Amino acid sequence: MKLLFTHPKSLEIDAWDRDKIERILYSLSLSKSPRKAEICPVNRMEEADLVIILESCLEKPQDYERLLLNEDIVRLKPSCVYTINYEDCPLGILPGIYSGLTSKNFNQDCHLSWPQVELPNDYIDYYLNNSLSTRNPNIIISNQKFLFSFRGACSDSVRRYIFSTYFNRSQVYKVVEVDKWYNHSKQEKLDYVQDILNSKFVLCPRGFGSYTHRIMETIALSRVPVIIANEWIPFSIPEQDYYIRVDESNIPNIENILNEYEPCYESMVLCVKEIYKKYFSYPEKYLVAISKIIDLHLKRKKKQLAGIF
């Protein structure tokens, strides 16, 4: 299948977004999966069987929906245009992959739930890609792990509830409030990684959106994410044993809930490791995501031919 990767022409994008296509193509070039043979990247709309628009996470204008739907590529190939979208609160205009769509906006006939596969904290990739002898000595892994931890900013009332409930020091858990988002220092990034590694379960409460990068970062580091976001959609994979869900109203009972899960911790970690290896590890992670989009496209095409929608 001939694929064209592009950006919305109606928006300005930053350097990180601009280079994303190059990163995707490089990742695909390293893939050893048999599905790689299905994909042939092209540069022209006229050649493409499928178009994947990489929607930016940057702030959108109020008339973004109109601008996007009026783009030439969307108007000329409406049934072949998909998206990879990592916004906190997306509109879900195009079919494709979303990390932040809420349950009320999610349509399983045209949407897939998928994490942001490029992790903001570069020390996570560094930790994963280096041997024990060369890993950063400032990351100290303890044999005696916290039952759970959370280190993050107070960007939502759910997080405020966590901080107010678990503000006391404890040998059972570690909860730390920080006042930064994407401007963390080197040491703060290292502390974040160390807290996850020294915990069995990691709280992943909603922030500005229902999805948080912390879910994928926790999975990458082989710990069990505890999702505290009532409108979060589980990733579009068959496995379900890699996370725990706690209702936002049940935050005061987290310690008791996780004590009940603790005997299952080792088996859950095995599942987490398998999930990461199968779907989200480098270099196959983009091929897996794009294969999901191709499968969705073929499924929708089959339904359209059958007159289902």
Backbone bond lengths (Angstrom), bond angles and torsions (degrees), N, CA, C in turn:
res aa  C-N    CA-C-N  psi(-1)  N-CA   C-N-CA  omega(-1)  CA-C   N-CA-C  phi
1 M - - - 1.467 - - 1.529 109.58 -
2 K 1.325 115.83 131.81 1.462 120.78 -179.09 1.526 109.76 -85.61
3 L 1.343 115.40 121.86 1.463 121.54 -175.72 1.517 111.27 -115.15
4 L 1.322 114.33 135.50 1.463 120.66 172.58 1.520 108.41 -112.50
5 F 1.333 116.84 124.84 1.464 121.98 174.37 1.525 107.81 -100.74
6 T 1.318 116.13 133.88 1.457 119.07 -177.86 1.528 110.04 -151.91
7 H 1.325 116.09 174.66 1.464 123.48 176.53 1.532 108.66 -115.85
8 P 1.328 117.43 157.17 1.472 118.59 173.73 1.523 110.09 -60.38
9 K 1.284 116.36 128.62 1.469 120.16 -178.47 1.529 112.05 -76.37
10 S 1.335 116.92 -17.04 1.465 120.96 -175.96 1.527 112.77 -86.53
11 L 1.331 117.51 0.86 1.467 121.25 -177.14 1.518 111.55 -125.08
12 E 1.313 115.38 147.55 1.463 119.83 168.07 1.519 107.99 -79.33
13 I 1.326 116.39 142.77 1.462 120.41 177.94 1.513 109.02 -125.53
14 D 1.340 115.47 154.56 1.463 119.11 179.96 1.530 109.84 -89.40
15 A 1.326 115.65 179.11 1.468 120.70 -175.36 1.520 111.99 -63.06
16 W 1.347 116.12 -36.92 1.462 119.77 -178.64 1.525 110.49 -64.22
17 D 1.342 116.91 -44.17 1.462 120.88 176.62 1.524 111.39 -65.41
18 R 1.312 116.17 -40.81 1.462 120.83 -176.28 1.524 111.49 -61.40
19 D 1.324 116.81 -35.01 1.460 121.02 -177.47 1.527 113.22 -85.85
20 K 1.324 116.90 -2.31 1.462 119.35 -174.17 1.525 112.12 -64.37
21 I 1.318 117.87 -38.48 1.468 120.00 179.78 1.529 110.09 -60.67
22 E 1.318 115.93 -43.12 1.471 120.01 178.59 1.526 110.69 -61.34
23 R 1.342 116.79 -40.83 1.475 120.07 179.33 1.529 110.67 -65.48
24 I 1.324 117.01 -39.90 1.461 120.62 178.97 1.525 110.58 -63.85
25 L 1.321 116.63 -48.20 1.465 120.45 -178.08 1.529 111.26 -63.32
26 Y 1.331 116.40 -37.63 1.468 119.09 178.00 1.529 110.35 -66.08
27 S 1.326 116.38 -42.26 1.459 120.35 177.78 1.527 110.82 -60.86
28 L 1.338 117.24 -43.59 1.462 120.81 178.73 1.524 111.07 -62.42
29 S 1.320 116.69 -35.76 1.474 119.68 -178.90 1.523 112.13 -66.27
30 L 1.320 117.26 -25.00 1.467 121.71 -179.14 1.525 113.19 -89.28
31 S 1.337 116.25 -11.59 1.462 120.28 -175.16 1.526 112.03 -63.20
32 K 1.331 115.08 144.93 1.463 121.33 175.59 1.523 111.13 -114.63
33 S 1.330 116.40 9.23 1.456 120.74 -179.23 1.526 110.72 -74.50
34 P 1.342 117.06 144.02 1.474 119.72 175.52 1.524 113.15 -59.95
35 R 1.349 116.89 -24.38 1.459 119.89 -178.24 1.533 111.89 -70.93
36 K 1.307 116.40 -13.50 1.464 119.89 177.69 1.530 110.79 -57.76
37 A 1.338 116.44 -32.52 1.462 121.18 -177.81 1.530 112.03 -66.25
38 E 1.345 117.19 -18.68 1.458 120.98 -179.40 1.531 112.48 -76.55
39 I 1.340 116.69 -16.79 1.460 120.72 -169.07 1.522 111.24 -110.63
40 C 1.336 115.07 127.19 1.458 121.14 175.10 1.530 108.00 -128.32
41 P 1.346 118.36 101.59 1.470 120.04 179.59 1.526 111.62 -64.73
42 V 1.318 116.51 138.59 1.464 121.89 176.75 1.523 109.13 -129.78
43 N 1.324 116.71 168.01 1.464 121.40 -175.26 1.526 113.81 -111.35
44 R 1.318 117.66 -7.84 1.456 120.13 -175.55 1.529 110.50 -121.70
45 M 1.324 115.78 139.25 1.454 121.74 -179.50 1.523 111.49 -58.22
46 E 1.321 116.90 -38.33 1.464 121.13 -176.28 1.530 112.10 -62.94
47 E 1.322 117.07 -26.86 1.468 120.84 -177.66 1.525 112.63 -86.57
48 A 1.326 117.79 -18.12 1.462 121.48 -166.62 1.529 113.62 -79.62
49 D 1.333 115.17 136.37 1.467 121.34 168.71 1.521 110.44 -85.39
50 L 1.330 114.87 -26.89 1.459 121.28 -176.23 1.522 108.30 -145.33
51 V 1.326 116.23 135.94 1.467 121.65 179.01 1.522 108.21 -115.76
52 I 1.330 116.83 128.61 1.457 121.28 177.33 1.523 108.40 -114.71
53 I 1.325 115.68 113.23 1.460 121.95 178.66 1.529 109.02 -91.22
54 L 1.307 116.84 126.39 1.462 122.07 178.32 1.520 107.65 -92.49
55 E 1.330 116.05 98.53 1.461 120.17 -177.07 1.526 109.91 -77.34
56 S 1.298 116.48 132.39 1.455 122.41 -177.77 1.523 111.15 -71.39
57 C 1.338 115.28 152.57 1.469 120.70 174.16 1.527 111.67 -84.45
58 L 1.327 116.97 -4.52 1.455 119.89 -179.10 1.523 110.89 -67.32
59 E 1.324 115.78 159.66 1.462 121.20 -177.69 1.526 110.77 -59.07
60 K 1.333 115.60 137.83 1.464 121.64 -177.47 1.526 110.74 -102.04
61 P 1.348 116.87 151.19 1.471 119.87 173.96 1.527 110.38 -69.79
62 Q 1.318 116.78 162.01 1.460 120.88 -177.37 1.524 112.18 -61.31
63 D 1.318 117.92 -32.05 1.461 120.87 -178.64 1.529 112.00 -97.74
64 Y 1.332 116.40 30.48 1.468 120.79 -176.43 1.528 112.02 -60.18
65 E 1.326 117.77 -39.88 1.463 120.14 -179.13 1.524 110.43 -59.26
66 R 1.318 117.11 -45.50 1.462 121.23 179.37 1.527 110.62 -63.81
67 L 1.327 116.61 -43.80 1.455 120.68 -179.66 1.525 111.48 -61.61
68 L 1.332 115.93 -43.75 1.460 120.03 -178.13 1.528 111.15 -66.11
69 L 1.322 116.91 -46.50 1.460 120.67 -177.40 1.529 112.19 -68.43
70 N 1.336 116.84 -20.99 1.462 120.60 179.86 1.529 113.44 -92.33
71 E 1.319 117.10 -0.61 1.457 118.94 177.67 1.532 109.41 -66.67
72 D 1.313 116.58 143.85 1.464 121.59 -175.82 1.522 111.78 -53.52
73 I 1.313 115.86 -44.65 1.462 119.63 -173.64 1.528 111.60 -66.94
74 V 1.343 116.68 -30.81 1.467 120.87 178.38 1.526 110.24 -77.39
75 R 1.322 117.05 -38.62 1.464 120.64 -179.38 1.530 111.98 -70.65
76 L 1.338 116.52 -37.48 1.461 120.40 -174.22 1.524 113.14 -84.19
77 K 1.337 117.16 -26.49 1.472 120.56 -179.49 1.535 110.13 -130.09
78 P 1.321 118.93 55.01 1.466 121.01 -171.51 1.525 114.85 -60.26
79 S 1.328 117.56 -32.11 1.467 119.30 -177.85 1.522 112.70 -88.41
80 C 1.331 116.77 -1.56 1.469 120.71 -175.59 1.528 113.01 -117.93
81 V 1.341 116.90 4.93 1.464 120.60 -175.81 1.530 110.27 -101.50
82 Y 1.333 115.86 127.56 1.465 122.84 179.80 1.529 108.74 -129.63
83 T 1.319 115.36 172.51 1.458 119.44 -177.89 1.516 111.46 -133.20
84 I 1.323 114.77 154.08 1.470 122.60 160.62 1.518 104.77 -116.30
85 N 1.327 116.39 115.14 1.460 122.10 -168.48 1.524 109.91 -131.37
86 Y 1.346 116.60 123.36 1.463 121.39 -178.84 1.529 112.25 -118.38
87 E 1.333 116.80 26.87 1.460 119.99 178.62 1.528 111.01 -69.34
88 D 1.332 115.74 154.68 1.468 120.38 176.38 1.521 111.93 -67.15
89 C 1.319 115.95 -41.82 1.469 120.53 -176.09 1.531 109.55 -133.30
90 P 1.317 118.45 71.57 1.460 121.02 -175.68 1.532 112.01 -75.90
91 L 1.308 114.70 160.45 1.462 120.50 178.02 1.527 111.68 -86.57
92 G 1.315 117.38 -21.09 1.468 120.10 -179.65 1.512 112.27 72.29
93 I 1.331 117.55 35.80 1.464 122.06 -174.68 1.526 111.08 -67.26
94 L 1.325 116.14 -48.43 1.461 121.53 -177.13 1.525 110.45 -97.47
95 P 1.334 117.07 153.41 1.466 118.21 170.56 1.529 109.60 -69.20
96 G 1.326 116.31 155.68 1.457 118.95 177.26 1.508 112.81 140.88
97 I 1.323 115.32 -154.95 1.465 123.48 -173.84 1.522 110.49 -95.25
98 Y 1.327 115.68 132.09 1.464 122.52 176.70 1.527 109.16 -136.21
99 S 1.317 115.83 143.63 1.470 119.31 172.65 1.517 110.93 -100.54
100 G 1.337 117.90 -26.46 1.458 120.26 -170.32 1.521 116.43 -108.76
101 L 1.332 118.43 5.10 1.463 118.47 178.95 1.524 110.06 -65.18
102 T 1.319 116.52 137.11 1.463 120.81 178.26 1.521 110.22 -88.17
103 S 1.317 115.58 167.19 1.464 120.84 -176.37 1.522 112.16 -59.73
104 K 1.328 117.44 -32.81 1.472 119.28 -177.79 1.535 112.00 -75.12
105 N 1.339 118.12 -20.69 1.467 121.64 -179.41 1.523 113.14 -104.59
106 F 1.315 116.95 -5.17 1.467 120.93 -174.12 1.522 110.28 -84.53
107 N 1.331 115.63 128.96 1.462 122.27 177.58 1.517 108.04 -121.56
108 Q 1.307 117.83 111.49 1.462 120.69 -173.68 1.529 113.17 -66.51
109 D 1.329 117.63 -13.71 1.461 120.34 177.06 1.529 112.78 -78.47
110 C 1.321 116.66 -18.03 1.468 117.56 -179.13 1.532 113.91 -138.75
111 H 1.324 118.28 -4.65 1.461 120.69 -179.04 1.521 111.51 -118.56
112 L 1.317 115.47 146.71 1.460 123.54 171.89 1.521 108.22 -122.15
113 S 1.327 116.83 138.79 1.463 120.99 175.13 1.519 108.47 -93.90
114 W 1.337 115.39 125.68 1.477 119.69 -174.82 1.516 108.75 -150.45
115 P 1.324 118.17 144.73 1.467 119.48 -179.67 1.519 112.40 -77.98
116 Q 1.309 115.36 163.12 1.462 120.90 168.39 1.526 106.51 -67.89
117 V 1.323 117.67 116.20 1.466 119.74 -172.97 1.528 112.82 -86.90
118 E 1.326 117.93 -9.97 1.465 121.04 174.61 1.527 107.51 -100.81
119 L 1.318 116.27 111.92 1.455 121.36 -171.42 1.526 111.46 -80.94
120 P 1.339 117.68 131.83 1.473 120.68 -178.06 1.524 113.87 -63.46
121 N 1.344 116.55 -34.68 1.464 120.23 -177.86 1.528 109.39 -86.60
122 D 1.343 116.50 104.23 1.455 120.36 -174.70 1.526 113.16 -66.68
123 Y 1.324 117.82 -16.09 1.464 119.55 179.10 1.526 112.17 -73.98
124 I 1.316 117.59 -16.37 1.461 120.06 175.19 1.522 109.34 -70.40
125 D 1.327 116.93 -48.43 1.467 119.89 176.08 1.524 111.03 -61.69
126 Y 1.335 116.29 -39.42 1.462 119.94 178.71 1.528 110.38 -61.15
127 Y 1.328 116.34 -43.62 1.462 120.71 179.85 1.528 110.76 -63.57
128 L 1.333 116.75 -42.65 1.460 120.79 -177.18 1.521 112.44 -69.30
129 N 1.332 117.25 -31.49 1.458 120.85 -170.63 1.518 114.24 -99.79
130 N 1.324 117.10 8.17 1.464 120.15 179.42 1.516 110.28 -122.82
131 S 1.308 115.85 150.65 1.462 120.91 178.54 1.521 109.51 -73.18
132 L 1.314 115.83 165.81 1.466 120.57 -179.84 1.516 112.06 -56.66
133 S 1.328 116.63 -35.03 1.465 120.08 -176.02 1.523 113.16 -72.00
134 T 1.345 116.49 -23.41 1.458 118.69 -176.73 1.523 113.11 -109.65
135 R 1.321 117.61 2.08 1.457 119.40 179.06 1.524 110.66 -70.03
136 N 1.315 115.08 157.63 1.459 120.25 -175.32 1.530 110.57 -59.82
137 P 1.328 117.98 123.79 1.467 120.43 -178.12 1.521 112.82 -66.57
138 N 1.331 118.03 -15.23 1.464 120.22 178.82 1.527 112.63 -75.98
139 I 1.338 117.28 -12.64 1.464 120.67 175.59 1.522 108.03 -92.83
140 I 1.298 115.80 107.57 1.459 121.89 -176.92 1.526 108.64 -107.04
141 I 1.333 116.44 120.16 1.455 121.16 -178.52 1.520 108.97 -99.07
142 S 1.310 115.34 123.48 1.461 121.33 -177.97 1.525 110.40 -92.68
143 N 1.316 116.45 146.83 1.473 120.76 174.37 1.525 110.96 -75.42
144 Q 1.308 116.30 -24.54 1.468 122.02 179.80 1.524 108.21 -98.70
145 K 1.309 116.58 99.75 1.456 120.18 -172.18 1.523 112.30 -92.75
146 F 1.360 114.51 150.80 1.451 119.27 171.00 1.529 108.85 -66.27
147 L 1.319 115.65 149.58 1.466 119.36 173.30 1.524 109.19 -62.09
148 F 1.339 116.56 -44.12 1.460 119.71 176.74 1.518 109.67 -153.20
149 S 1.340 114.76 162.52 1.460 120.35 177.54 1.524 109.25 -147.57
150 F 1.323 114.06 163.22 1.465 121.34 171.54 1.518 108.19 -157.79
151 R 1.310 115.70 126.96 1.461 122.64 175.10 1.522 106.68 -129.04
152 G 1.337 117.01 116.89 1.453 118.86 -177.55 1.513 112.71 -173.94
153 A 1.326 114.57 178.96 1.462 121.35 -179.50 1.530 110.30 -91.78
154 C 1.319 115.01 157.29 1.465 120.78 -178.18 1.537 109.12 -89.26
155 S 1.329 115.64 73.50 1.462 121.16 -173.60 1.522 113.45 -97.79
156 D 1.326 117.31 3.83 1.457 120.32 -179.28 1.520 109.17 -158.76
157 S 1.320 116.38 158.28 1.469 120.70 -179.38 1.525 111.72 -62.40
158 V 1.335 117.54 -29.70 1.466 120.34 177.57 1.522 110.01 -63.73
159 R 1.318 117.02 -41.66 1.470 120.08 178.08 1.525 110.75 -69.19
160 R 1.308 116.62 -37.81 1.470 120.06 177.37 1.523 110.22 -59.47
161 Y 1.328 115.90 -38.82 1.474 122.15 178.52 1.530 109.81 -63.52
162 I 1.331 117.09 -41.02 1.470 121.02 178.48 1.520 110.60 -64.04
163 F 1.326 116.94 -47.21 1.462 120.37 -178.40 1.529 111.50 -63.28
164 S 1.310 117.54 -39.36 1.467 120.24 -179.32 1.522 111.71 -72.74
165 T 1.320 116.89 -26.60 1.466 120.66 -178.89 1.521 111.91 -83.91
166 Y 1.332 117.31 -35.51 1.463 121.14 -173.05 1.529 111.62 -120.73
167 F 1.334 116.24 42.86 1.466 120.17 -177.67 1.524 111.99 -80.13
168 N 1.341 118.41 -20.77 1.470 120.85 -178.26 1.528 110.85 -75.49
169 R 1.333 115.83 149.17 1.461 120.18 174.22 1.521 109.15 -66.98
170 S 1.321 116.24 144.92 1.457 120.16 -178.47 1.519 109.62 -152.44
171 Q 1.315 116.61 149.05 1.460 120.87 173.54 1.523 110.86 -83.09
172 V 1.322 115.80 -9.93 1.461 121.07 -177.84 1.523 111.04 -88.52
173 Y 1.328 117.47 -38.67 1.459 121.39 -176.53 1.526 110.63 -137.94
174 K 1.334 115.06 166.56 1.458 120.81 176.11 1.527 108.05 -137.23
175 V 1.313 116.78 114.35 1.464 122.72 -179.85 1.524 107.71 -123.60
176 V 1.333 116.18 122.25 1.463 121.90 -175.40 1.524 109.08 -130.49
177 E 1.324 116.79 126.25 1.455 120.77 175.81 1.526 109.61 -93.94
178 V 1.331 116.17 133.89 1.465 121.74 175.88 1.529 108.45 -120.83
179 D 1.330 116.22 162.59 1.464 119.93 -175.50 1.520 112.11 -114.76
180 K 1.352 116.59 29.25 1.458 120.95 -179.95 1.526 109.62 -130.13
181 W 1.347 114.86 161.47 1.457 120.24 176.20 1.525 109.72 -115.39
182 Y 1.326 118.50 -82.45 1.456 120.70 -177.91 1.526 112.23 -109.17
183 N 1.322 117.64 18.92 1.464 120.81 -179.84 1.524 111.46 -116.84
184 H 1.327 116.02 38.09 1.461 120.83 -177.72 1.525 111.47 -73.62
185 S 1.328 114.79 147.68 1.460 120.39 175.60 1.533 109.50 -76.87
186 K 1.323 115.46 168.48 1.465 120.87 177.34 1.528 110.62 -56.24
187 Q 1.336 117.06 -46.08 1.454 119.90 -177.62 1.526 111.87 -66.13
188 E 1.325 116.86 -37.00 1.467 120.00 178.24 1.528 111.08 -65.22
189 K 1.323 116.92 -37.46 1.464 119.99 176.32 1.527 110.91 -65.88
190 L 1.325 115.95 -40.65 1.467 120.06 177.95 1.519 111.04 -65.27
191 D 1.325 117.06 -41.62 1.473 121.30 178.40 1.522 110.76 -60.77
192 Y 1.316 115.84 -40.14 1.464 121.94 179.43 1.533 110.54 -60.87
193 V 1.334 116.26 -48.36 1.463 121.16 179.28 1.524 110.20 -62.76
194 Q 1.327 115.99 -43.09 1.461 120.13 -178.15 1.526 111.23 -63.77
195 D 1.326 117.97 -40.29 1.463 120.89 179.03 1.524 111.24 -61.54
196 I 1.334 116.55 -41.64 1.464 119.24 178.43 1.520 110.79 -64.58
197 L 1.324 116.42 -46.17 1.467 120.35 -178.01 1.525 112.03 -64.55
198 N 1.318 117.03 -27.52 1.464 120.81 -178.93 1.523 112.59 -95.55
199 S 1.333 116.54 20.95 1.463 121.62 178.57 1.524 109.53 -128.93
200 K 1.312 115.42 152.75 1.466 119.74 173.02 1.527 110.04 -84.37
201 F 1.318 114.82 -47.64 1.461 120.93 179.69 1.526 108.78 -118.81
202 V 1.331 116.13 144.05 1.459 120.62 -178.67 1.517 108.76 -122.85
203 L 1.334 116.39 122.43 1.455 120.61 179.42 1.528 109.80 -68.63
204 C 1.319 116.23 131.76 1.463 122.83 179.88 1.526 108.89 -125.79
205 P 1.336 116.84 71.79 1.468 119.99 -179.12 1.523 111.35 -77.61
206 R 1.306 116.28 154.13 1.450 120.63 176.63 1.523 109.74 -59.99
207 G 1.320 116.20 153.46 1.453 121.90 173.90 1.512 107.87 -120.87
208 F 1.329 116.93 -121.55 1.463 120.04 175.22 1.526 110.59 -62.64
209 G 1.327 116.54 -32.69 1.461 121.95 177.57 1.509 110.46 -123.78
210 S 1.319 116.41 176.60 1.463 120.64 -178.62 1.528 111.97 -73.15
211 Y 1.347 116.38 -25.37 1.461 120.79 178.29 1.520 109.53 -96.67
212 T 1.330 116.52 145.53 1.454 122.03 174.14 1.525 108.88 -130.94
213 H 1.336 117.07 142.10 1.470 121.28 177.35 1.522 111.27 -55.30
214 R 1.309 115.68 -24.75 1.468 121.06 -176.61 1.545 111.75 -57.82
215 I 1.318 117.23 -29.21 1.468 119.91 179.37 1.524 109.84 -62.13
216 M 1.337 116.06 -51.48 1.461 120.09 -178.39 1.525 111.21 -69.12
217 E 1.330 117.36 -36.64 1.461 120.74 179.49 1.527 110.88 -65.08
218 T 1.313 116.15 -38.34 1.468 120.79 178.11 1.522 110.66 -66.32
219 I 1.327 117.18 -43.87 1.459 121.33 178.46 1.533 110.35 -63.27
220 A 1.321 116.76 -41.95 1.471 120.47 -179.75 1.522 111.29 -60.15
221 L 1.337 116.31 -33.94 1.471 121.15 -178.31 1.530 112.42 -93.79
222 S 1.334 116.58 13.59 1.470 122.82 173.39 1.522 113.69 61.95
223 R 1.323 115.38 41.02 1.458 120.49 172.14 1.527 108.13 -121.50
224 V 1.318 117.17 166.93 1.462 121.17 -172.45 1.530 110.14 -95.61
225 P 1.337 118.48 119.16 1.464 120.54 178.07 1.526 111.62 -76.64
226 V 1.321 115.25 140.72 1.465 122.23 175.98 1.521 106.52 -112.45
227 I 1.310 116.72 104.33 1.463 121.92 -173.00 1.524 109.93 -82.27
228 I 1.323 116.16 120.78 1.463 121.71 177.10 1.521 106.60 -120.49
229 A 1.308 115.30 78.34 1.467 122.68 -176.67 1.524 106.58 -162.15
230 N 1.304 116.85 100.11 1.453 120.65 -171.48 1.520 113.79 -61.79
231 E 1.342 117.36 -26.36 1.464 119.83 -177.02 1.527 113.29 -99.28
232 W 1.333 116.75 6.59 1.467 120.04 178.50 1.528 110.51 -69.62
233 I 1.329 116.16 139.02 1.459 122.74 177.47 1.527 108.69 -100.84
234 P 1.337 118.85 122.78 1.475 119.94 176.71 1.523 110.97 -55.63
235 F 1.309 115.96 149.50 1.454 120.76 -179.06 1.525 110.38 -57.80
236 S 1.317 116.02 149.83 1.469 121.94 -175.00 1.523 110.97 -80.00
237 I 1.330 114.76 65.69 1.456 123.56 175.42 1.525 106.87 -134.84
238 P 1.328 118.73 156.10 1.467 119.89 -177.47 1.527 114.33 -70.24
239 E 1.343 116.89 -28.94 1.470 120.12 -176.85 1.533 111.12 -69.79
240 Q 1.329 116.41 142.72 1.463 121.40 -179.54 1.530 113.00 -131.98
241 D 1.322 118.61 1.40 1.467 121.64 -172.82 1.522 113.29 -96.75
242 Y 1.324 117.41 19.22 1.461 120.51 -176.91 1.522 112.34 -102.43
243 Y 1.329 117.80 2.64 1.465 120.71 -178.67 1.528 110.00 -149.24
244 I 1.331 114.16 165.97 1.467 122.47 174.40 1.526 106.77 -122.48
245 R 1.306 116.61 141.92 1.464 119.93 175.99 1.525 109.57 -111.85
246 V 1.313 114.49 135.25 1.464 121.58 174.49 1.516 107.84 -124.93
247 D 1.311 117.02 127.54 1.456 120.72 178.74 1.526 110.31 -61.86
248 E 1.311 116.20 144.07 1.461 120.52 -178.44 1.525 112.22 -57.58
249 S 1.314 117.05 -29.17 1.469 120.66 -179.68 1.520 112.42 -79.72
250 N 1.343 116.32 -9.78 1.467 120.18 -173.55 1.523 112.73 -104.02
251 I 1.321 116.95 18.81 1.470 121.60 -177.95 1.533 113.24 -56.14
252 P 1.342 120.16 -40.80 1.476 118.82 179.59 1.536 114.01 -62.21
253 N 1.332 117.98 -16.16 1.470 120.90 -177.92 1.528 112.97 -101.51
254 I 1.324 117.36 10.97 1.466 120.39 -175.86 1.527 111.72 -56.81
255 E 1.320 117.02 -45.90 1.468 119.24 -177.49 1.528 110.90 -59.38
256 N 1.335 117.21 -44.95 1.471 120.51 179.72 1.530 111.03 -65.29
257 I 1.321 116.33 -41.49 1.472 120.53 -179.61 1.524 110.59 -61.58
258 L 1.332 116.18 -45.01 1.466 119.42 -176.77 1.525 112.03 -74.92
259 N 1.303 117.44 -27.32 1.469 119.64 171.75 1.526 111.04 -60.76
260 E 1.325 115.73 -36.35 1.470 119.96 177.82 1.526 111.56 -69.80
261 Y 1.320 116.54 -33.01 1.466 120.53 179.45 1.527 113.02 -81.96
262 E 1.319 117.61 -18.98 1.467 120.36 -172.48 1.529 113.88 -53.98
263 P 1.346 120.39 -40.08 1.469 118.57 177.66 1.535 113.55 -60.65
264 C 1.326 117.15 -20.60 1.471 121.31 179.86 1.527 112.07 -94.70
265 Y 1.331 116.84 2.59 1.460 120.36 -171.67 1.527 112.73 -56.96
266 E 1.307 118.29 -49.12 1.467 120.90 -175.61 1.526 111.30 -62.26
267 S 1.318 117.45 -41.28 1.464 119.69 179.42 1.525 110.70 -68.79
268 M 1.342 117.39 -33.70 1.461 120.39 177.40 1.521 110.82 -68.25
269 V 1.327 116.86 -37.49 1.463 120.61 178.20 1.528 110.37 -63.31
270 L 1.313 117.25 -40.20 1.463 120.05 176.74 1.521 110.86 -60.16
271 C 1.324 115.52 -40.70 1.464 120.12 177.95 1.530 110.76 -66.15
272 V 1.339 117.24 -42.55 1.460 121.99 178.21 1.531 110.22 -58.87
273 K 1.315 116.92 -45.44 1.467 120.97 -179.73 1.528 111.28 -62.35
274 E 1.323 115.65 -41.20 1.457 119.78 -179.64 1.529 111.27 -67.42
275 I 1.328 115.76 -40.09 1.463 121.00 177.80 1.531 110.05 -60.41
276 Y 1.321 115.73 -47.73 1.467 119.93 -178.44 1.524 110.72 -62.00
277 K 1.314 116.53 -47.32 1.461 120.91 -178.75 1.526 111.41 -62.14
278 K 1.321 117.02 -39.57 1.460 122.26 -173.76 1.524 113.00 -75.14
279 Y 1.355 116.39 -37.19 1.462 119.62 -170.28 1.527 115.31 -117.56
280 F 1.328 118.64 -31.00 1.456 119.81 -163.25 1.524 115.81 -123.32
281 S 1.322 118.33 1.66 1.463 119.71 -176.56 1.531 110.52 -85.50
282 Y 1.318 114.90 154.09 1.468 121.90 178.98 1.531 109.48 -81.58
283 P 1.325 119.50 141.19 1.466 127.84 6.18 1.525 114.80 -96.88
284 E 1.350 117.90 5.74 1.462 120.26 -171.38 1.523 114.37 -79.96
285 K 1.340 117.76 -9.77 1.460 119.76 -168.86 1.528 113.62 -60.22
286 Y 1.326 117.48 -38.49 1.463 118.42 179.64 1.522 111.95 -75.39
287 L 1.321 117.31 -34.83 1.454 119.58 176.31 1.525 110.12 -62.30
288 V 1.333 116.99 -41.65 1.463 120.65 178.75 1.521 110.37 -61.47
289 A 1.333 116.63 -46.66 1.466 120.75 -178.85 1.532 110.80 -63.32
290 I 1.315 117.07 -43.97 1.466 120.63 -179.27 1.525 110.66 -68.05
291 S 1.332 116.98 -36.29 1.462 120.30 175.76 1.521 111.16 -62.26
292 K 1.336 116.29 -36.20 1.465 120.24 175.83 1.533 110.66 -61.89
293 I 1.332 116.01 -41.02 1.465 120.08 179.31 1.533 110.21 -66.31
294 I 1.325 116.85 -42.51 1.466 120.16 178.22 1.520 110.49 -60.04
295 D 1.334 116.50 -45.22 1.466 120.41 179.27 1.531 111.09 -62.25
296 L 1.330 116.42 -40.30 1.464 120.41 177.58 1.527 109.96 -62.98
297 H 1.329 116.62 -43.17 1.465 120.94 179.85 1.530 110.99 -61.12
298 L 1.316 117.45 -46.07 1.460 120.87 -179.50 1.529 111.39 -65.29
299 K 1.323 116.11 -36.89 1.464 120.84 177.59 1.527 110.82 -65.00
300 R 1.345 116.03 -44.76 1.463 120.19 179.89 1.534 110.57 -67.06
301 K 1.326 116.39 -38.75 1.463 120.67 178.99 1.522 110.85 -62.20
302 K 1.339 114.84 -41.22 1.469 119.63 179.02 1.523 110.49 -64.02
303 K 1.329 117.51 -41.16 1.449 120.83 178.88 1.532 111.28 -67.13
304 Q 1.332 116.07 -38.78 1.466 119.88 179.13 1.527 110.30 -63.83
305 L 1.334 116.52 -40.84 1.456 119.73 178.84 1.527 111.25 -66.18
306 A 1.333 115.27 -30.92 1.467 119.87 179.40 1.518 111.95 -83.63
307 G 1.344 116.41 -3.42 1.453 120.82 179.10 1.500 114.50 75.07
308 I 1.346 116.95 21.05 1.472 120.11 -179.56 1.525 110.56 -74.89
309 F 1.346 116.57 -38.24 1.462 119.77 172.89 1.527 109.39 -155.38
